Amino acid sequence: MTISASDPLFMGVYIVARICLAAVFVYSGFDKARNWAGVVEECEAFKLPMPKLIAAGTIGLHIVGGLCVVFGIFTAPFALALAAFTAVATCLAHNFWVHKGERFGKELTTALEHLGIVGALVLIAALDMAL
């Protein structure tokens, strides 16, 4: 079976998938913007350089990247940027390998959920490039 951009069912599903996937980033970006001080503190806690710049970049990528994925504007580059961000942030914030017991399970579950998001973003980028 060949994927075709002219198939209305495929395109409808593709658009719904982009909206569902990007919703978490758009929401997160606006939520982080409302909690600017907390985002900067979190960057500082992770000992990231230039925490205000990283916080601003994170918020911008979440909102702009998420909306671009929703509306199909530069979809592949923004989906890949969001995938890379998610992979790095997951390794930084959900480092399950250093925990034991219940905390290990919670961090592993969150990391695997984020891995699923990364995979979906890569798939969106690949489909965008193929269409």
Backbone as XML, in Angstrom:
<?xml version="1.0"?>
<chain id="A" units="angstrom">
  <residue number="1" name="MET">
    <atom name="N" x="0.839" y="-1.177" z="0.000"/>
    <atom name="CA" x="0.000" y="0.000" z="0.000"/>
    <atom name="C" x="0.889" y="1.247" z="0.000"/>
  </residue>
  <residue number="2" name="THR">
    <atom name="N" x="0.556" y="2.178" z="-0.834"/>
    <atom name="CA" x="1.311" y="3.411" z="-0.944"/>
    <atom name="C" x="0.588" y="4.525" z="-0.206"/>
  </residue>
  <residue number="3" name="ILE">
    <atom name="N" x="1.361" y="5.298" z="0.563"/>
    <atom name="CA" x="0.796" y="6.459" z="1.254"/>
    <atom name="C" x="0.651" y="7.579" z="0.238"/>
  </residue>
  <residue number="4" name="SER">
    <atom name="N" x="-0.514" y="8.189" z="0.243"/>
    <atom name="CA" x="-0.758" y="9.257" z="-0.710"/>
    <atom name="C" x="-1.359" y="10.457" z="-0.002"/>
  </residue>
  <residue number="5" name="ALA">
    <atom name="N" x="-0.815" y="11.603" z="-0.284"/>
    <atom name="CA" x="-1.344" y="12.837" z="0.281"/>
    <atom name="C" x="-2.734" y="13.144" z="-0.256"/>
  </residue>
  <residue number="6" name="SER">
    <atom name="N" x="-3.122" y="12.478" z="-1.350"/>
    <atom name="CA" x="-4.440" y="12.726" z="-1.922"/>
    <atom name="C" x="-5.529" y="11.891" z="-1.237"/>
  </residue>
  <residue number="7" name="ASP">
    <atom name="N" x="-5.155" y="10.982" z="-0.372"/>
    <atom name="CA" x="-6.136" y="10.159" z="0.346"/>
    <atom name="C" x="-6.679" y="10.965" z="1.525"/>
  </residue>
  <residue number="8" name="PRO">
    <atom name="N" x="-7.954" y="11.352" z="1.477"/>
    <atom name="CA" x="-8.503" y="12.206" z="2.535"/>
    <atom name="C" x="-8.483" y="11.534" z="3.917"/>
  </residue>
  <residue number="9" name="LEU">
    <atom name="N" x="-8.698" y="10.226" z="3.974"/>
    <atom name="CA" x="-8.676" y="9.539" z="5.261"/>
    <atom name="C" x="-7.274" y="9.595" z="5.867"/>
  </residue>
  <residue number="10" name="PHE">
    <atom name="N" x="-6.270" y="9.315" z="5.049"/>
    <atom name="CA" x="-4.897" y="9.374" z="5.545"/>
    <atom name="C" x="-4.566" y="10.775" z="6.041"/>
  </residue>
  <residue number="11" name="MET">
    <atom name="N" x="-4.889" y="11.774" z="5.237"/>
    <atom name="CA" x="-4.558" y="13.148" z="5.618"/>
    <atom name="C" x="-5.302" y="13.567" z="6.879"/>
  </residue>
  <residue number="12" name="GLY">
    <atom name="N" x="-6.540" y="13.136" z="7.026"/>
    <atom name="CA" x="-7.298" y="13.445" z="8.232"/>
    <atom name="C" x="-6.652" y="12.840" z="9.465"/>
  </residue>
  <residue number="13" name="VAL">
    <atom name="N" x="-6.248" y="11.577" z="9.359"/>
    <atom name="CA" x="-5.586" y="10.903" z="10.478"/>
    <atom name="C" x="-4.246" y="11.569" z="10.780"/>
  </residue>
  <residue number="14" name="TYR">
    <atom name="N" x="-3.514" y="11.929" z="9.740"/>
    <atom name="CA" x="-2.212" y="12.586" z="9.896"/>
    <atom name="C" x="-2.357" y="13.924" z="10.620"/>
  </residue>
  <residue number="15" name="ILE">
    <atom name="N" x="-3.359" y="14.698" z="10.263"/>
    <atom name="CA" x="-3.591" y="15.993" z="10.902"/>
    <atom name="C" x="-3.999" y="15.804" z="12.365"/>
  </residue>
  <residue number="16" name="VAL">
    <atom name="N" x="-4.888" y="14.855" z="12.630"/>
    <atom name="CA" x="-5.296" y="14.585" z="14.013"/>
    <atom name="C" x="-4.091" y="14.142" z="14.844"/>
  </residue>
  <residue number="17" name="ALA">
    <atom name="N" x="-3.243" y="13.295" z="14.279"/>
    <atom name="CA" x="-2.039" y="12.841" z="14.996"/>
    <atom name="C" x="-1.119" y="14.017" z="15.311"/>
  </residue>
  <residue number="18" name="ARG">
    <atom name="N" x="-0.938" y="14.921" z="14.360"/>
    <atom name="CA" x="-0.090" y="16.093" z="14.613"/>
    <atom name="C" x="-0.662" y="16.954" z="15.736"/>
  </residue>
  <residue number="19" name="ILE">
    <atom name="N" x="-1.975" y="17.158" z="15.715"/>
    <atom name="CA" x="-2.620" y="17.974" z="16.749"/>
    <atom name="C" x="-2.462" y="17.314" z="18.117"/>
  </residue>
  <residue number="20" name="CYS">
    <atom name="N" x="-2.746" y="16.020" z="18.197"/>
    <atom name="CA" x="-2.646" y="15.310" z="19.475"/>
    <atom name="C" x="-1.223" y="15.353" z="20.023"/>
  </residue>
  <residue number="21" name="LEU">
    <atom name="N" x="-0.273" y="15.135" z="19.163"/>
    <atom name="CA" x="1.119" y="15.098" z="19.591"/>
    <atom name="C" x="1.621" y="16.477" z="19.995"/>
  </residue>
  <residue number="22" name="ALA">
    <atom name="N" x="1.246" y="17.489" z="19.252"/>
    <atom name="CA" x="1.739" y="18.846" z="19.529"/>
    <atom name="C" x="1.042" y="19.481" z="20.718"/>
  </residue>
  <residue number="23" name="ALA">
    <atom name="N" x="-0.145" y="19.013" z="21.064"/>
    <atom name="CA" x="-0.907" y="19.632" z="22.162"/>
    <atom name="C" x="-0.100" y="19.672" z="23.454"/>
  </residue>
  <residue number="24" name="VAL">
    <atom name="N" x="0.629" y="18.613" z="23.752"/>
    <atom name="CA" x="1.400" y="18.570" z="24.995"/>
    <atom name="C" x="2.485" y="19.640" z="25.009"/>
  </residue>
  <residue number="25" name="PHE">
    <atom name="N" x="3.087" y="19.918" z="23.861"/>
    <atom name="CA" x="4.148" y="20.926" z="23.793"/>
    <atom name="C" x="3.571" y="22.342" z="23.881"/>
  </residue>
  <residue number="26" name="VAL">
    <atom name="N" x="2.479" y="22.593" z="23.182"/>
    <atom name="CA" x="1.870" y="23.928" z="23.224"/>
    <atom name="C" x="1.406" y="24.237" z="24.648"/>
  </residue>
  <residue number="27" name="TYR">
    <atom name="N" x="0.710" y="23.286" z="25.258"/>
    <atom name="CA" x="0.258" y="23.486" z="26.639"/>
    <atom name="C" x="1.456" y="23.711" z="27.567"/>
  </residue>
  <residue number="28" name="SER">
    <atom name="N" x="2.456" y="22.850" z="27.449"/>
    <atom name="CA" x="3.638" y="22.939" z="28.304"/>
    <atom name="C" x="4.347" y="24.278" z="28.137"/>
  </residue>
  <residue number="29" name="GLY">
    <atom name="N" x="4.441" y="24.755" z="26.910"/>
    <atom name="CA" x="5.096" y="26.030" z="26.662"/>
    <atom name="C" x="4.386" y="27.182" z="27.350"/>
  </residue>
  <residue number="30" name="PHE">
    <atom name="N" x="3.062" y="27.228" z="27.225"/>
    <atom name="CA" x="2.314" y="28.303" z="27.886"/>
    <atom name="C" x="2.354" y="28.148" z="29.402"/>
  </residue>
  <residue number="31" name="ASP">
    <atom name="N" x="2.320" y="26.909" z="29.880"/>
    <atom name="CA" x="2.408" y="26.666" z="31.315"/>
    <atom name="C" x="3.765" y="27.115" z="31.852"/>
  </residue>
  <residue number="32" name="LYS">
    <atom name="N" x="4.826" y="26.816" z="31.129"/>
    <atom name="CA" x="6.168" y="27.237" z="31.533"/>
    <atom name="C" x="6.283" y="28.766" z="31.492"/>
  </residue>
  <residue number="33" name="ALA">
    <atom name="N" x="5.672" y="29.392" z="30.515"/>
    <atom name="CA" x="5.714" y="30.858" z="30.429"/>
    <atom name="C" x="5.032" y="31.485" z="31.652"/>
  </residue>
  <residue number="34" name="ARG">
    <atom name="N" x="3.929" y="30.884" z="32.097"/>
    <atom name="CA" x="3.232" y="31.382" z="33.296"/>
    <atom name="C" x="4.059" y="31.165" z="34.560"/>
  </residue>
  <residue number="35" name="ASN">
    <atom name="N" x="4.939" y="30.167" z="34.527"/>
    <atom name="CA" x="5.754" y="29.833" z="35.695"/>
    <atom name="C" x="7.231" y="30.059" z="35.385"/>
  </residue>
  <residue number="36" name="TRP">
    <atom name="N" x="7.531" y="31.225" z="34.832"/>
    <atom name="CA" x="8.886" y="31.564" z="34.386"/>
    <atom name="C" x="9.924" y="31.319" z="35.470"/>
  </residue>
  <residue number="37" name="ALA">
    <atom name="N" x="9.687" y="31.827" z="36.663"/>
    <atom name="CA" x="10.672" y="31.702" z="37.741"/>
    <atom name="C" x="10.948" y="30.228" z="38.062"/>
  </residue>
  <residue number="38" name="GLY">
    <atom name="N" x="9.914" y="29.427" z="38.070"/>
    <atom name="CA" x="10.086" y="28.007" z="38.345"/>
    <atom name="C" x="10.896" y="27.298" z="37.276"/>
  </residue>
  <residue number="39" name="VAL">
    <atom name="N" x="10.706" y="27.697" z="36.029"/>
    <atom name="CA" x="11.459" y="27.092" z="34.917"/>
    <atom name="C" x="12.934" y="27.471" z="35.027"/>
  </residue>
  <residue number="40" name="VAL">
    <atom name="N" x="13.204" y="28.718" z="35.335"/>
    <atom name="CA" x="14.593" y="29.164" z="35.501"/>
    <atom name="C" x="15.232" y="28.423" z="36.674"/>
  </residue>
  <residue number="41" name="GLU">
    <atom name="N" x="14.502" y="28.294" z="37.781"/>
    <atom name="CA" x="15.019" y="27.553" z="38.944"/>
    <atom name="C" x="15.321" y="26.099" z="38.588"/>
  </residue>
  <residue number="42" name="GLU">
    <atom name="N" x="14.455" y="25.497" z="37.791"/>
    <atom name="CA" x="14.682" y="24.111" z="37.372"/>
    <atom name="C" x="15.952" y="24.006" z="36.522"/>
  </residue>
  <residue number="43" name="CYS">
    <atom name="N" x="16.156" y="24.947" z="35.627"/>
    <atom name="CA" x="17.381" y="24.969" z="34.818"/>
    <atom name="C" x="18.606" y="25.135" z="35.708"/>
  </residue>
  <residue number="44" name="GLU">
    <atom name="N" x="18.493" y="26.000" z="36.706"/>
    <atom name="CA" x="19.594" y="26.200" z="37.646"/>
    <atom name="C" x="19.861" y="24.928" z="38.454"/>
  </residue>
  <residue number="45" name="ALA">
    <atom name="N" x="18.795" y="24.240" z="38.862"/>
    <atom name="CA" x="18.948" y="23.006" z="39.643"/>
    <atom name="C" x="19.680" y="21.932" z="38.852"/>
  </residue>
  <residue number="46" name="PHE">
    <atom name="N" x="19.480" y="21.926" z="37.538"/>
    <atom name="CA" x="20.187" y="20.968" z="36.673"/>
    <atom name="C" x="21.574" y="21.484" z="36.280"/>
  </residue>
  <residue number="47" name="LYS">
    <atom name="N" x="21.952" y="22.648" z="36.835"/>
    <atom name="CA" x="23.267" y="23.256" z="36.588"/>
    <atom name="C" x="23.502" y="23.521" z="35.092"/>
  </residue>
  <residue number="48" name="LEU">
    <atom name="N" x="22.438" y="23.932" z="34.402"/>
    <atom name="CA" x="22.552" y="24.261" z="32.986"/>
    <atom name="C" x="23.140" y="25.663" z="32.848"/>
  </residue>
  <residue number="49" name="PRO">
    <atom name="N" x="23.977" y="25.875" z="31.850"/>
    <atom name="CA" x="24.520" y="27.220" z="31.636"/>
    <atom name="C" x="23.418" y="28.145" z="31.121"/>
  </residue>
  <residue number="50" name="MET">
    <atom name="N" x="23.537" y="29.415" z="31.437"/>
    <atom name="CA" x="22.584" y="30.429" z="30.974"/>
    <atom name="C" x="21.132" y="29.968" z="31.166"/>
  </residue>
  <residue number="51" name="PRO">
    <atom name="N" x="20.724" y="29.751" z="32.403"/>
    <atom name="CA" x="19.393" y="29.186" z="32.655"/>
    <atom name="C" x="18.237" y="30.015" z="32.097"/>
  </residue>
  <residue number="52" name="LYS">
    <atom name="N" x="18.360" y="31.329" z="32.103"/>
    <atom name="CA" x="17.276" y="32.162" z="31.557"/>
    <atom name="C" x="17.163" y="31.983" z="30.051"/>
  </residue>
  <residue number="53" name="LEU">
    <atom name="N" x="18.289" y="31.904" z="29.373"/>
    <atom name="CA" x="18.276" y="31.689" z="27.931"/>
    <atom name="C" x="17.715" y="30.307" z="27.595"/>
  </residue>
  <residue number="54" name="ILE">
    <atom name="N" x="18.112" y="29.311" z="28.345"/>
    <atom name="CA" x="17.607" y="27.952" z="28.098"/>
    <atom name="C" x="16.111" y="27.880" z="28.395"/>
  </residue>
  <residue number="55" name="ALA">
    <atom name="N" x="15.675" y="28.541" z="29.459"/>
    <atom name="CA" x="14.246" y="28.567" z="29.778"/>
    <atom name="C" x="13.457" y="29.238" z="28.653"/>
  </residue>
  <residue number="56" name="ALA">
    <atom name="N" x="13.958" y="30.367" z="28.166"/>
    <atom name="CA" x="13.278" y="31.073" z="27.070"/>
    <atom name="C" x="13.256" y="30.225" z="25.807"/>
  </residue>
  <residue number="57" name="GLY">
    <atom name="N" x="14.373" y="29.582" z="25.513"/>
    <atom name="CA" x="14.430" y="28.719" z="24.328"/>
    <atom name="C" x="13.483" y="27.539" z="24.429"/>
  </residue>
  <residue number="58" name="THR">
    <atom name="N" x="13.397" y="26.971" z="25.624"/>
    <atom name="CA" x="12.483" y="25.853" z="25.846"/>
    <atom name="C" x="11.044" y="26.281" z="25.618"/>
  </residue>
  <residue number="59" name="ILE">
    <atom name="N" x="10.674" y="27.409" z="26.209"/>
    <atom name="CA" x="9.309" y="27.922" z="26.046"/>
    <atom name="C" x="9.028" y="28.226" z="24.579"/>
  </residue>
  <residue number="60" name="GLY">
    <atom name="N" x="9.959" y="28.901" z="23.917"/>
    <atom name="CA" x="9.775" y="29.228" z="22.502"/>
    <atom name="C" x="9.640" y="27.997" z="21.630"/>
  </residue>
  <residue number="61" name="LEU">
    <atom name="N" x="10.508" y="27.015" z="21.856"/>
    <atom name="CA" x="10.441" y="25.784" z="21.055"/>
    <atom name="C" x="9.128" y="25.057" z="21.284"/>
  </residue>
  <residue number="62" name="HIS">
    <atom name="N" x="8.700" y="24.987" z="22.536"/>
    <atom name="CA" x="7.437" y="24.297" z="22.824"/>
    <atom name="C" x="6.261" y="24.974" z="22.114"/>
  </residue>
  <residue number="63" name="ILE">
    <atom name="N" x="6.180" y="26.285" z="22.233"/>
    <atom name="CA" x="5.025" y="26.985" z="21.653"/>
    <atom name="C" x="5.130" y="27.066" z="20.139"/>
  </residue>
  <residue number="64" name="VAL">
    <atom name="N" x="6.230" y="27.611" z="19.631"/>
    <atom name="CA" x="6.371" y="27.784" z="18.174"/>
    <atom name="C" x="6.452" y="26.423" z="17.475"/>
  </residue>
  <residue number="65" name="GLY">
    <atom name="N" x="7.289" y="25.542" z="18.002"/>
    <atom name="CA" x="7.426" y="24.212" z="17.391"/>
    <atom name="C" x="6.126" y="23.442" z="17.416"/>
  </residue>
  <residue number="66" name="GLY">
    <atom name="N" x="5.442" y="23.486" z="18.562"/>
    <atom name="CA" x="4.165" y="22.784" z="18.667"/>
    <atom name="C" x="3.131" y="23.322" z="17.696"/>
  </residue>
  <residue number="67" name="LEU">
    <atom name="N" x="3.021" y="24.645" z="17.615"/>
    <atom name="CA" x="2.045" y="25.231" z="16.684"/>
    <atom name="C" x="2.412" y="24.953" z="15.228"/>
  </residue>
  <residue number="68" name="CYS">
    <atom name="N" x="3.696" y="24.957" z="14.910"/>
    <atom name="CA" x="4.107" y="24.632" z="13.541"/>
    <atom name="C" x="3.755" y="23.189" z="13.187"/>
  </residue>
  <residue number="69" name="VAL">
    <atom name="N" x="3.919" y="22.274" z="14.128"/>
    <atom name="CA" x="3.530" y="20.884" z="13.878"/>
    <atom name="C" x="2.013" y="20.794" z="13.693"/>
  </residue>
  <residue number="70" name="VAL">
    <atom name="N" x="1.259" y="21.497" z="14.519"/>
    <atom name="CA" x="-0.201" y="21.492" z="14.382"/>
    <atom name="C" x="-0.617" y="21.975" z="12.997"/>
  </residue>
  <residue number="71" name="PHE">
    <atom name="N" x="-0.063" y="23.106" z="12.560"/>
    <atom name="CA" x="-0.514" y="23.729" z="11.322"/>
    <atom name="C" x="0.249" y="23.284" z="10.078"/>
  </residue>
  <residue number="72" name="GLY">
    <atom name="N" x="1.210" y="22.382" z="10.252"/>
    <atom name="CA" x="1.924" y="21.838" z="9.090"/>
    <atom name="C" x="2.902" y="22.820" z="8.468"/>
  </residue>
  <residue number="73" name="ILE">
    <atom name="N" x="3.496" y="23.682" z="9.289"/>
    <atom name="CA" x="4.466" y="24.670" z="8.809"/>
    <atom name="C" x="5.852" y="24.226" z="9.268"/>
  </residue>
  <residue number="74" name="PHE">
    <atom name="N" x="6.750" y="23.946" z="8.325"/>
    <atom name="CA" x="8.080" y="23.421" z="8.680"/>
    <atom name="C" x="7.951" y="22.250" z="9.653"/>
  </residue>
  <residue number="75" name="THR">
    <atom name="N" x="7.017" y="21.369" z="9.348"/>
    <atom name="CA" x="6.672" y="20.275" z="10.254"/>
    <atom name="C" x="7.871" y="19.391" z="10.587"/>
  </residue>
  <residue number="76" name="ALA">
    <atom name="N" x="8.579" y="18.922" z="9.578"/>
    <atom name="CA" x="9.690" y="17.992" z="9.827"/>
    <atom name="C" x="10.783" y="18.614" z="10.691"/>
  </residue>
  <residue number="77" name="PRO">
    <atom name="N" x="11.282" y="19.810" z="10.371"/>
    <atom name="CA" x="12.336" y="20.372" z="11.226"/>
    <atom name="C" x="11.892" y="20.603" z="12.666"/>
  </residue>
  <residue number="78" name="PHE">
    <atom name="N" x="10.670" y="21.091" z="12.854"/>
    <atom name="CA" x="10.210" y="21.331" z="14.220"/>
    <atom name="C" x="9.911" y="20.029" z="14.947"/>
  </residue>
  <residue number="79" name="ALA">
    <atom name="N" x="9.377" y="19.040" z="14.255"/>
    <atom name="CA" x="9.146" y="17.737" z="14.897"/>
    <atom name="C" x="10.470" y="17.132" z="15.336"/>
  </residue>
  <residue number="80" name="LEU">
    <atom name="N" x="11.491" y="17.236" z="14.505"/>
    <atom name="CA" x="12.807" y="16.708" z="14.878"/>
    <atom name="C" x="13.440" y="17.508" z="16.013"/>
  </residue>
  <residue number="81" name="ALA">
    <atom name="N" x="13.254" y="18.816" z="16.012"/>
    <atom name="CA" x="13.773" y="19.640" z="17.107"/>
    <atom name="C" x="13.083" y="19.284" z="18.422"/>
  </residue>
  <residue number="82" name="LEU">
    <atom name="N" x="11.771" y="19.093" z="18.383"/>
    <atom name="CA" x="11.044" y="18.694" z="19.579"/>
    <atom name="C" x="11.458" y="17.297" z="20.037"/>
  </residue>
  <residue number="83" name="ALA">
    <atom name="N" x="11.724" y="16.412" z="19.088"/>
    <atom name="CA" x="12.180" y="15.055" z="19.428"/>
    <atom name="C" x="13.542" y="15.118" z="20.117"/>
  </residue>
  <residue number="84" name="ALA">
    <atom name="N" x="14.452" y="15.893" z="19.573"/>
    <atom name="CA" x="15.787" y="16.020" z="20.171"/>
    <atom name="C" x="15.693" y="16.639" z="21.560"/>
  </residue>
  <residue number="85" name="PHE">
    <atom name="N" x="14.902" y="17.696" z="21.691"/>
    <atom name="CA" x="14.716" y="18.326" z="22.995"/>
    <atom name="C" x="14.171" y="17.313" z="23.995"/>
  </residue>
  <residue number="86" name="THR">
    <atom name="N" x="13.148" y="16.567" z="23.588"/>
    <atom name="CA" x="12.519" y="15.604" z="24.488"/>
    <atom name="C" x="13.496" y="14.521" z="24.907"/>
  </residue>
  <residue number="87" name="ALA">
    <atom name="N" x="14.305" y="14.042" z="23.984"/>
    <atom name="CA" x="15.290" y="13.006" z="24.315"/>
    <atom name="C" x="16.302" y="13.524" z="25.334"/>
  </residue>
  <residue number="88" name="VAL">
    <atom name="N" x="16.826" y="14.715" z="25.111"/>
    <atom name="CA" x="17.821" y="15.289" z="26.018"/>
    <atom name="C" x="17.189" y="15.582" z="27.378"/>
  </residue>
  <residue number="89" name="ALA">
    <atom name="N" x="16.026" y="16.218" z="27.380"/>
    <atom name="CA" x="15.361" y="16.560" z="28.634"/>
    <atom name="C" x="14.999" y="15.308" z="29.434"/>
  </residue>
  <residue number="90" name="THR">
    <atom name="N" x="14.608" y="14.255" z="28.743"/>
    <atom name="CA" x="14.264" y="13.005" z="29.420"/>
    <atom name="C" x="15.478" y="12.400" z="30.100"/>
  </residue>
  <residue number="91" name="CYS">
    <atom name="N" x="16.599" y="12.382" z="29.403"/>
    <atom name="CA" x="17.832" y="11.851" z="30.017"/>
    <atom name="C" x="18.262" y="12.696" z="31.208"/>
  </residue>
  <residue number="92" name="LEU">
    <atom name="N" x="18.043" y="13.981" z="31.122"/>
    <atom name="CA" x="18.450" y="14.888" z="32.190"/>
    <atom name="C" x="17.518" y="14.786" z="33.402"/>
  </residue>
  <residue number="93" name="ALA">
    <atom name="N" x="16.225" y="14.789" z="33.159"/>
    <atom name="CA" x="15.253" y="14.893" z="34.249"/>
    <atom name="C" x="14.693" y="13.561" z="34.730"/>
  </residue>
  <residue number="94" name="HIS">
    <atom name="N" x="14.802" y="12.521" z="33.938"/>
    <atom name="CA" x="14.201" y="11.229" z="34.310"/>
    <atom name="C" x="15.241" y="10.118" z="34.219"/>
  </residue>
  <residue number="95" name="ASN">
    <atom name="N" x="16.350" y="10.352" z="34.874"/>
    <atom name="CA" x="17.482" y="9.419" z="34.841"/>
    <atom name="C" x="17.211" y="8.222" z="35.758"/>
  </residue>
  <residue number="96" name="PHE">
    <atom name="N" x="16.338" y="7.353" z="35.295"/>
    <atom name="CA" x="15.879" y="6.205" z="36.070"/>
    <atom name="C" x="17.017" y="5.301" z="36.530"/>
  </residue>
  <residue number="97" name="TRP">
    <atom name="N" x="18.102" y="5.275" z="35.776"/>
    <atom name="CA" x="19.212" y="4.371" z="36.059"/>
    <atom name="C" x="19.930" y="4.678" z="37.373"/>
  </residue>
  <residue number="98" name="VAL">
    <atom name="N" x="19.685" y="5.852" z="37.951"/>
    <atom name="CA" x="20.343" y="6.179" z="39.224"/>
    <atom name="C" x="19.421" y="5.936" z="40.422"/>
  </residue>
  <residue number="99" name="HIS">
    <atom name="N" x="18.218" y="5.448" z="40.187"/>
    <atom name="CA" x="17.245" y="5.256" z="41.258"/>
    <atom name="C" x="16.999" y="3.779" z="41.522"/>
  </residue>
  <residue number="100" name="LYS">
    <atom name="N" x="16.359" y="3.518" z="42.635"/>
    <atom name="CA" x="15.990" y="2.160" z="43.011"/>
    <atom name="C" x="14.533" y="2.158" z="43.475"/>
  </residue>
  <residue number="101" name="GLY">
    <atom name="N" x="13.963" y="0.987" z="43.506"/>
    <atom name="CA" x="12.620" y="0.812" z="44.048"/>
    <atom name="C" x="11.544" y="1.534" z="43.271"/>
  </residue>
  <residue number="102" name="GLU">
    <atom name="N" x="10.601" y="2.107" z="44.040"/>
    <atom name="CA" x="9.439" y="2.758" z="43.435"/>
    <atom name="C" x="9.838" y="3.940" z="42.555"/>
  </residue>
  <residue number="103" name="ARG">
    <atom name="N" x="10.807" y="4.716" z="42.996"/>
    <atom name="CA" x="11.264" y="5.873" z="42.208"/>
    <atom name="C" x="11.815" y="5.414" z="40.863"/>
  </residue>
  <residue number="104" name="PHE">
    <atom name="N" x="12.559" y="4.289" z="40.850"/>
    <atom name="CA" x="13.070" y="3.732" z="39.599"/>
    <atom name="C" x="11.917" y="3.465" z="38.636"/>
  </residue>
  <residue number="105" name="GLY">
    <atom name="N" x="10.874" y="2.810" z="39.126"/>
    <atom name="CA" x="9.729" y="2.471" z="38.278"/>
    <atom name="C" x="9.029" y="3.694" z="37.718"/>
  </residue>
  <residue number="106" name="LYS">
    <atom name="N" x="8.851" y="4.718" z="38.559"/>
    <atom name="CA" x="8.180" y="5.942" z="38.103"/>
    <atom name="C" x="9.017" y="6.657" z="37.037"/>
  </residue>
  <residue number="107" name="GLU">
    <atom name="N" x="10.322" y="6.781" z="37.298"/>
    <atom name="CA" x="11.188" y="7.474" z="36.333"/>
    <atom name="C" x="11.310" y="6.680" z="35.030"/>
  </residue>
  <residue number="108" name="LEU">
    <atom name="N" x="11.391" y="5.360" z="35.139"/>
    <atom name="CA" x="11.462" y="4.526" z="33.930"/>
    <atom name="C" x="10.189" y="4.656" z="33.105"/>
  </residue>
  <residue number="109" name="THR">
    <atom name="N" x="9.046" y="4.619" z="33.776"/>
    <atom name="CA" x="7.771" y="4.758" z="33.065"/>
    <atom name="C" x="7.697" y="6.095" z="32.339"/>
  </residue>
  <residue number="110" name="THR">
    <atom name="N" x="8.078" y="7.178" z="33.015"/>
    <atom name="CA" x="8.059" y="8.496" z="32.390"/>
    <atom name="C" x="9.031" y="8.552" z="31.216"/>
  </residue>
  <residue number="111" name="ALA">
    <atom name="N" x="10.229" y="7.990" z="31.396"/>
    <atom name="CA" x="11.216" y="7.981" z="30.311"/>
    <atom name="C" x="10.689" y="7.200" z="29.106"/>
  </residue>
  <residue number="112" name="LEU">
    <atom name="N" x="10.034" y="6.088" z="29.346"/>
    <atom name="CA" x="9.494" y="5.296" z="28.231"/>
    <atom name="C" x="8.339" y="6.015" z="27.542"/>
  </residue>
  <residue number="113" name="GLU">
    <atom name="N" x="7.516" y="6.722" z="28.315"/>
    <atom name="CA" x="6.447" y="7.519" z="27.701"/>
    <atom name="C" x="7.047" y="8.596" z="26.798"/>
  </residue>
  <residue number="114" name="HIS">
    <atom name="N" x="8.100" y="9.238" z="27.286"/>
    <atom name="CA" x="8.762" y="10.273" z="26.482"/>
    <atom name="C" x="9.440" y="9.665" z="25.256"/>
  </residue>
  <residue number="115" name="LEU">
    <atom name="N" x="9.951" y="8.459" z="25.398"/>
    <atom name="CA" x="10.519" y="7.762" z="24.243"/>
    <atom name="C" x="9.441" y="7.539" z="23.172"/>
  </residue>
  <residue number="116" name="GLY">
    <atom name="N" x="8.235" y="7.220" z="23.607"/>
    <atom name="CA" x="7.120" y="7.082" z="22.659"/>
    <atom name="C" x="6.822" y="8.383" z="21.941"/>
  </residue>
  <residue number="117" name="ILE">
    <atom name="N" x="6.881" y="9.495" z="22.672"/>
    <atom name="CA" x="6.674" y="10.810" z="22.062"/>
    <atom name="C" x="7.776" y="11.094" z="21.045"/>
  </residue>
  <residue number="118" name="VAL">
    <atom name="N" x="9.020" y="10.775" z="21.397"/>
    <atom name="CA" x="10.137" y="10.961" z="20.454"/>
    <atom name="C" x="9.879" y="10.156" z="19.185"/>
  </residue>
  <residue number="119" name="GLY">
    <atom name="N" x="9.479" y="8.907" z="19.342"/>
    <atom name="CA" x="9.200" y="8.065" z="18.179"/>
    <atom name="C" x="8.088" y="8.622" z="17.308"/>
  </residue>
  <residue number="120" name="ALA">
    <atom name="N" x="7.043" y="9.120" z="17.936"/>
    <atom name="CA" x="5.932" y="9.700" z="17.182"/>
    <atom name="C" x="6.366" y="10.963" z="16.440"/>
  </residue>
  <residue number="121" name="LEU">
    <atom name="N" x="7.194" y="11.771" z="17.075"/>
    <atom name="CA" x="7.704" y="12.978" z="16.409"/>
    <atom name="C" x="8.571" y="12.631" z="15.216"/>
  </residue>
  <residue number="122" name="VAL">
    <atom name="N" x="9.405" y="11.621" z="15.365"/>
    <atom name="CA" x="10.258" y="11.182" z="14.233"/>
    <atom name="C" x="9.368" y="10.655" z="13.110"/>
  </residue>
  <residue number="123" name="LEU">
    <atom name="N" x="8.320" y="9.915" z="13.450"/>
    <atom name="CA" x="7.394" y="9.413" z="12.427"/>
    <atom name="C" x="6.688" y="10.562" z="11.712"/>
  </residue>
  <residue number="124" name="ILE">
    <atom name="N" x="6.244" y="11.560" z="12.462"/>
    <atom name="CA" x="5.610" y="12.740" z="11.844"/>
    <atom name="C" x="6.582" y="13.405" z="10.882"/>
  </residue>
  <residue number="125" name="ALA">
    <atom name="N" x="7.846" y="13.556" z="11.297"/>
    <atom name="CA" x="8.856" y="14.178" z="10.430"/>
    <atom name="C" x="9.067" y="13.346" z="9.170"/>
  </residue>
  <residue number="126" name="ALA">
    <atom name="N" x="9.158" y="12.035" z="9.339"/>
    <atom name="CA" x="9.380" y="11.165" z="8.175"/>
    <atom name="C" x="8.199" y="11.231" z="7.207"/>
  </residue>
  <residue number="127" name="LEU">
    <atom name="N" x="7.003" y="11.191" z="7.738"/>
    <atom name="CA" x="5.811" y="11.290" z="6.877"/>
    <atom name="C" x="5.770" y="12.637" z="6.163"/>
  </residue>
  <residue number="128" name="ASP">
    <atom name="N" x="6.098" y="13.688" z="6.883"/>
    <atom name="CA" x="6.099" y="15.018" z="6.273"/>
    <atom name="C" x="7.085" y="15.082" z="5.112"/>
  </residue>
  <residue number="129" name="MET">
    <atom name="N" x="8.251" y="14.486" z="5.296"/>
    <atom name="CA" x="9.264" y="14.501" z="4.235"/>
    <atom name="C" x="8.856" y="13.613" z="3.052"/>
  </residue>
  <residue number="130" name="ALA">
    <atom name="N" x="8.059" y="12.582" z="3.330"/>
    <atom name="CA" x="7.660" y="11.654" z="2.266"/>
    <atom name="C" x="6.490" y="12.177" z="1.446"/>
  </residue>
  <residue number="131" name="LEU">
    <atom name="N" x="5.709" y="13.081" z="2.034"/>
    <atom name="CA" x="4.512" y="13.561" z="1.330"/>
    <atom name="C" x="4.810" y="14.694" z="0.384"/>
  </residue>
</chain>
